[in-house]
Amino acid sequence: MTWTGTEGSKVFVQWMAAMMGGGGASNNKMPSSYTGLTVGTDTIKAALYGNTGTPDANATYDKAGYNATSSQWVTANEKYTNNWAQGGIALTGMTSGVSSNVYTFDAADTPSSGAVTLSSVYGCLVYDDSIGATNTVADQAVCFNYFGGAQSVTSGTFTIVWNTSGIFTITV
């Protein structure tokens, strides 16, 4: 199993369903208070991953979160080092909104906090770190973003440069 262009970058279906339904209290899968990304109050992180496992946008809730059991997103598959912490880096400059029936979520480009050496980084998991262990789903995954192949840096700054259209856009 590998992460390739076939999987690309996708929003998790379960996350979208929770946003559209205002949480999933009826199926006890998402906190009933969850209404999606709350720009300005939620801590949204990007964790880096190698080429172990195949991302699945249709993953069930229990497999669509940071360090979710039996998923690609376990810490054993994560890429981290000094200045790119395990668990990822919090996004800054987040914006979201709807214009002409297009929902957009974006943030400032995300650099390491100093020099790093990383190799074979294929993509990242963007997740809501504000959903804690007291809820039914901790660290709920929002989307995954494929970097187009293996990316590496030696004693330099690793930066995720988000698309000019946003981290993701959804036509509604």
Backbone torsions as a table, in degrees:
resi	resn	phi	psi	omega
1	MET	NA	130.9	178.7
2	THR	-138.3	161.1	177.2
3	TRP	-94.5	117.0	-176.6
4	THR	-130.7	-179.5	177.0
5	GLY	-62.2	-19.3	179.4
6	THR	-61.3	-43.2	178.7
7	GLU	-74.3	-35.5	178.5
8	GLY	57.2	-144.0	178.4
9	SER	-117.1	129.6	-174.7
10	LYS	-145.9	154.1	171.6
11	VAL	-88.0	140.8	178.6
12	PHE	-71.1	130.6	-179.1
13	VAL	-59.6	-42.4	-178.8
14	GLN	-63.0	-37.1	178.1
15	TRP	-66.0	-43.3	178.4
16	MET	-61.8	-43.3	-179.9
17	ALA	-61.9	-40.2	178.9
18	ALA	-66.5	-40.5	178.8
19	MET	-64.3	-44.2	-177.0
20	MET	-70.4	-31.5	-178.4
21	GLY	-95.3	-0.4	179.7
22	GLY	69.9	36.0	-179.6
23	GLY	104.5	173.9	-175.7
24	GLY	-129.3	40.7	-176.2
25	ALA	-57.8	-32.4	-177.2
26	SER	-67.7	-26.0	178.6
27	ASN	-110.5	9.0	175.7
28	ASN	54.2	35.9	-178.9
29	LYS	-110.7	-35.5	178.5
30	MET	-123.6	150.7	176.6
31	PRO	-58.8	137.9	-177.6
32	SER	-64.2	-20.6	179.5
33	SER	-85.6	-5.7	-175.8
34	TYR	-72.7	122.6	179.6
35	THR	-122.8	16.5	178.9
36	GLY	102.1	-166.2	-178.0
37	LEU	-66.2	126.2	176.0
38	THR	-108.7	93.9	-177.9
39	VAL	-61.9	128.7	179.7
40	GLY	103.3	-24.1	179.3
41	THR	-122.6	-35.8	179.2
42	ASP	-77.7	147.7	172.5
43	THR	-98.0	109.7	179.4
44	ILE	-104.3	129.5	-176.6
45	LYS	-120.4	157.9	172.9
46	ALA	-119.5	117.0	177.2
47	ALA	-106.3	139.0	-176.6
48	LEU	-89.6	145.7	-179.6
49	TYR	-137.2	151.8	177.0
50	GLY	-88.8	-151.1	-173.7
51	ASN	-106.9	34.6	177.2
52	THR	-104.8	124.8	-178.3
53	GLY	90.6	162.7	179.5
54	THR	-119.7	118.5	178.9
55	PRO	-58.9	143.1	-178.7
56	ASP	-134.8	108.3	-179.3
57	ALA	-65.1	-18.7	-179.7
58	ASN	-96.7	13.8	-178.9
59	ALA	-59.0	146.9	176.6
60	THR	-70.5	163.5	-178.3
61	TYR	-50.5	-44.0	-175.6
62	ASP	-68.2	-12.6	178.5
63	LYS	-115.5	8.3	-178.1
64	ALA	-120.3	61.3	177.3
65	GLY	-157.4	160.5	177.9
66	TYR	-61.8	130.5	-178.6
67	ASN	58.8	32.6	177.3
68	ALA	-69.6	134.0	179.8
69	THR	-58.9	140.4	176.4
70	SER	57.2	38.5	176.3
71	SER	-133.7	173.0	175.7
72	GLN	-64.8	-26.3	-168.1
73	TRP	-85.8	17.9	176.3
74	VAL	-71.5	155.6	-177.2
75	THR	-63.3	-24.4	178.9
76	ALA	-62.9	-24.9	179.4
77	ASN	-95.6	-4.6	-174.7
78	GLU	-78.3	149.2	175.2
79	LYS	-107.6	119.8	179.5
80	TYR	-153.4	163.1	-179.2
81	THR	-166.6	-173.2	172.6
82	ASN	-54.6	138.1	175.8
83	ASN	72.8	0.2	164.1
84	TRP	-139.5	89.9	-170.1
85	ALA	-64.1	152.3	170.1
86	GLN	-60.9	134.5	-175.5
87	GLY	98.0	-11.6	174.0
88	GLY	94.4	-176.0	-179.3
89	ILE	-116.0	137.6	179.0
90	ALA	-68.6	137.2	176.7
91	LEU	-74.2	148.3	177.2
92	THR	-124.7	164.3	177.2
93	GLY	61.0	34.3	-177.1
94	MET	-70.8	141.9	174.3
95	THR	-138.9	152.3	173.4
96	SER	-151.7	157.1	178.2
97	GLY	171.8	172.7	178.9
98	VAL	-120.1	130.8	176.3
99	SER	-143.7	127.6	-179.7
100	SER	51.3	45.6	177.7
101	ASN	65.3	21.4	177.0
102	VAL	-120.5	119.4	175.2
103	TYR	-87.9	129.2	-179.1
104	THR	-125.4	136.3	171.3
105	PHE	-122.5	129.1	-176.9
106	ASP	-143.8	167.8	176.3
107	ALA	-156.1	168.9	174.8
108	ALA	-66.2	152.9	174.5
109	ASP	-52.3	146.9	-170.9
110	THR	-112.3	102.0	179.3
111	PRO	-94.0	158.0	170.4
112	SER	-63.8	159.6	-176.7
113	SER	-83.1	5.6	178.3
114	GLY	175.2	-169.3	-178.8
115	ALA	-65.0	136.3	178.8
116	VAL	-136.6	160.4	168.7
117	THR	-124.4	114.1	-179.3
118	LEU	-135.2	144.5	176.4
119	SER	-136.0	155.3	176.4
120	SER	53.8	46.6	174.4
121	VAL	-90.5	118.5	-175.6
122	TYR	-100.0	-22.2	-178.1
123	GLY	177.8	-170.7	-178.4
124	CYS	-139.1	159.2	172.0
125	LEU	-107.4	125.7	174.3
126	VAL	-100.5	124.1	-175.9
127	TYR	-141.9	159.1	-178.6
128	ASP	-92.2	101.5	-177.5
129	ASP	-76.3	-5.3	179.5
130	SER	-79.6	-14.5	177.2
131	ILE	-85.9	107.0	-172.8
132	GLY	-92.1	-179.8	-176.2
133	ALA	-66.6	-16.4	178.7
134	THR	-76.3	-13.9	176.0
135	ASN	-90.8	170.7	-177.3
136	THR	-73.3	-23.2	178.8
137	VAL	-131.3	111.1	178.7
138	ALA	-87.1	144.3	173.3
139	ASP	51.9	52.6	-176.1
140	GLN	-60.2	129.5	178.6
141	ALA	-71.5	139.4	177.7
142	VAL	-102.6	-53.7	-179.5
143	CYS	-157.0	167.8	170.7
144	PHE	-126.6	146.8	-175.5
145	ASN	-127.5	120.8	179.7
146	TYR	-85.9	134.9	-176.8
147	PHE	-92.2	9.1	176.7
148	GLY	85.7	8.1	-178.9
149	GLY	137.9	-174.6	-177.7
150	ALA	-67.6	128.6	176.7
151	GLN	-117.0	142.5	-178.4
152	SER	-143.8	158.5	173.8
153	VAL	-150.1	142.6	177.2
154	THR	-121.1	117.5	179.9
155	SER	49.1	48.6	179.7
156	GLY	-145.1	-170.9	179.1
157	THR	-93.9	125.0	173.6
158	PHE	-94.2	122.2	-178.0
159	THR	-126.2	130.3	169.8
160	ILE	-86.0	116.7	177.4
161	VAL	-98.7	105.1	-177.2
162	TRP	-70.6	149.4	178.5
163	ASN	-56.7	146.1	179.9
164	THR	-63.2	-20.2	176.9
165	SER	-82.6	-9.0	179.9
166	GLY	120.4	170.6	175.5
167	ILE	-64.4	-39.6	168.6
168	PHE	-155.5	155.0	173.4
169	THR	-132.6	142.2	-178.9
170	ILE	-131.5	126.4	175.8
171	THR	-82.8	125.2	-177.3
172	VAL	-111.7	NA	NA
